Amino acid sequence: MNTKSASEFESVIDRICVAFLNQLDGQYEDVLQSLQNARRNVDNSENLRAICAIAHKIAGIAKSVGFPELGGDAFNVDKLIMQFLSDEKSKPSEDEVFSAINVFLQSCENALADPRL
């Protein structure tokens, strides 16, 4: 790959990453709001489903755009919420789910501190 092609490729990757981070900013706010609502409500399944949907999307792309930790934390939240909302006998506690969501939110904050944004 010649220098010009490599530089054009890096430019495209940077634009994709910035677009991801711009979308992540709104998703972060949505997860934060849903978490606050889930903590206030006895029946928190709707809010947890909303967080799960966002985490699932982020888990699918974060690693591809250079944020493997965020992708892993998003995958973990997606998996834990799905288990928590299931009818399985062995499932995580609400505290475990909320703790994982907080870790995920911290990973979002770390990604949003990216200098490209």
Helices and strands as residue ranges (DSSP letters): H 3-40, H 45-61, G 63-65, H 68-85, H 94-112
